[in-house]
Amino acid sequence: AAGGLPSLFRWEWVTQISTGAGGVIDDNITALAFDDDGVLYIGNPTCLNVRAVNGSVVRISGLQGLPYGNITSISVADGPIVWIGTTMGLIRYDPAGNPAVLGDAFQYFYGPRWHPGTAITSVAATVAASAVP
C-alpha cells in the first residue's frame, strides 16, 4: 500500500476507501499496464486513466491531447514510453512530453504507412522503446 498504510480499492471507481481519494474510470477496463515506478495505465473505450503510486488518478482524453480513444492494449517501455493500441491505430505517449506541443506528448500512427489494417489488438514494447503491434 502507498505510504506503508493498508488500503482498499474499488476498481470500478478507483477510490481509496479509507480516504475517499480517487477518480472515476469512465468505462469498462480494456487494458492495464504498470511502468517501472508503479504507475498504472488503465485503458478503456473512452480514454486513458493514469493511477499514480499515491492513488491519485488522472484522466487523459482528447481534451488533453489523446489522439483517439477506444483503447485495446497498452505496453510500457523504458522512459517510460507508453504504447497504446486502439481500434484505429497505434499511439506513442510520452508522459514527460508537453501535450500543448504537437507531437511532443502524443504521436499517432494510423493507416497502411504504419501497419496493415486499422485495429491494434495487442502491442509489445521493446527495450529500445519501440513497439510491435
C-alpha positions as CSV (number, residue, x, y, z in Angstrom):
1,A,0.0,0.0,0.0
2,A,1.1,3.6,-0.6
3,G,3.0,5.2,2.3
4,G,3.0,1.9,4.2
5,L,-0.6,2.3,5.2
6,P,-3.1,-0.5,4.4
7,S,-5.7,0.5,1.9
8,L,-8.6,-1.0,-0.1
9,F,-9.5,-0.1,-3.6
10,R,-12.8,-0.4,-5.6
11,W,-11.6,-0.6,-9.1
12,E,-14.8,0.4,-10.7
13,W,-14.3,3.9,-9.1
14,V,-10.6,3.7,-8.3
15,T,-11.4,5.1,-4.9
16,Q,-9.3,4.7,-1.8
17,I,-11.9,3.6,0.8
18,S,-10.1,4.9,3.8
19,T,-9.8,8.5,2.5
20,G,-12.2,8.7,-0.4
21,A,-9.5,9.9,-2.7
22,G,-9.6,8.8,-6.3
23,G,-11.4,9.3,-9.6
24,V,-13.9,7.7,-11.8
25,I,-13.0,5.2,-14.5
26,D,-15.2,6.1,-17.5
27,D,-15.9,2.8,-19.0
28,N,-15.1,-0.9,-18.9
29,I,-11.4,-1.5,-18.5
30,T,-9.9,-3.0,-21.7
31,A,-6.1,-2.7,-20.9
32,L,-3.8,-2.4,-17.9
33,A,0.0,-1.9,-17.7
34,F,2.4,-0.8,-15.0
35,D,5.6,1.2,-15.5
36,D,8.8,0.6,-13.5
37,D,7.8,3.2,-11.0
38,G,4.5,1.5,-10.2
39,V,2.3,3.9,-12.2
40,L,-0.7,2.1,-13.5
41,Y,-2.1,2.9,-17.0
42,I,-5.7,2.0,-17.5
43,G,-7.2,1.9,-20.9
44,N,-10.9,1.9,-21.7
45,P,-13.2,2.7,-24.7
46,T,-13.4,6.4,-23.6
47,C,-9.9,7.5,-22.5
48,L,-6.7,6.6,-20.7
49,N,-6.6,6.8,-16.9
50,V,-3.3,7.1,-15.1
51,R,-3.1,6.0,-11.5
52,A,-0.1,7.3,-9.6
53,V,1.6,5.4,-6.8
54,N,-0.1,7.8,-4.3
55,G,-3.5,6.6,-5.5
56,S,-4.4,9.8,-7.5
57,V,-6.0,9.2,-10.9
58,V,-5.6,11.5,-13.9
59,R,-8.0,11.2,-16.9
60,I,-6.4,11.7,-20.3
61,S,-8.8,12.1,-23.3
62,G,-9.0,14.1,-26.5
63,L,-9.1,17.3,-24.4
64,Q,-5.7,16.5,-23.1
65,G,-4.3,15.5,-26.5
66,L,-5.1,11.8,-26.7
67,P,-5.5,11.3,-30.5
68,Y,-8.0,8.5,-30.2
69,G,-9.9,6.6,-27.5
70,N,-11.2,3.1,-27.7
71,I,-8.1,1.6,-26.2
72,T,-7.5,-2.1,-26.8
73,S,-4.0,-2.7,-25.4
74,I,-1.2,-0.9,-23.5
75,S,2.5,-1.7,-23.2
76,V,5.1,0.4,-21.3
77,A,8.8,0.7,-22.5
78,D,11.7,2.3,-20.7
79,G,11.5,6.0,-20.3
80,P,8.6,5.4,-19.6
81,I,7.1,5.5,-23.1
82,V,3.6,4.2,-23.2
83,W,2.4,2.4,-26.4
84,I,-1.4,2.4,-26.8
85,G,-3.2,0.2,-29.2
86,T,-6.7,1.3,-30.3
87,T,-9.3,0.2,-32.8
88,M,-8.0,2.9,-35.1
89,G,-4.2,2.7,-34.9
90,L,-1.3,3.0,-32.5
91,I,-0.4,5.8,-30.1
92,R,3.0,6.6,-28.6
93,Y,2.6,8.6,-25.4
94,D,5.5,10.2,-23.5
95,P,4.2,11.2,-20.0
96,A,7.0,13.8,-19.8
97,G,6.0,15.5,-23.0
98,N,4.1,18.7,-23.4
99,P,0.6,17.9,-24.8
100,A,0.3,21.5,-26.0
101,V,3.1,20.9,-28.5
102,L,2.0,18.9,-31.4
103,G,3.9,15.5,-31.5
104,D,5.6,16.1,-28.1
105,A,3.4,14.0,-25.7
106,F,1.5,12.0,-28.3
107,Q,2.3,10.5,-31.7
108,Y,-0.4,8.8,-33.7
109,F,0.3,6.0,-36.2
110,Y,-2.7,5.1,-38.4
111,G,-3.0,3.7,-41.9
112,P,-1.1,1.5,-44.3
113,R,2.1,3.5,-43.9
114,W,2.4,2.2,-40.4
115,H,0.6,-1.1,-40.2
116,P,-1.9,-3.2,-42.2
117,G,-5.5,-2.8,-41.3
118,T,-6.8,-0.4,-38.7
119,A,-7.2,-2.1,-35.3
120,I,-4.4,-2.9,-33.0
121,T,-5.4,-5.9,-30.8
122,S,-2.2,-6.2,-28.8
123,V,1.1,-4.3,-28.5
124,A,4.5,-5.2,-27.1
125,A,7.2,-2.7,-26.2
126,T,10.8,-3.4,-26.9
127,V,13.9,-2.4,-24.9
128,A,14.6,0.4,-27.4
129,A,11.2,2.0,-26.6
130,S,9.8,1.0,-29.9
131,A,6.7,-1.2,-30.3
132,V,5.5,-4.2,-32.3
133,P,1.7,-4.0,-32.9
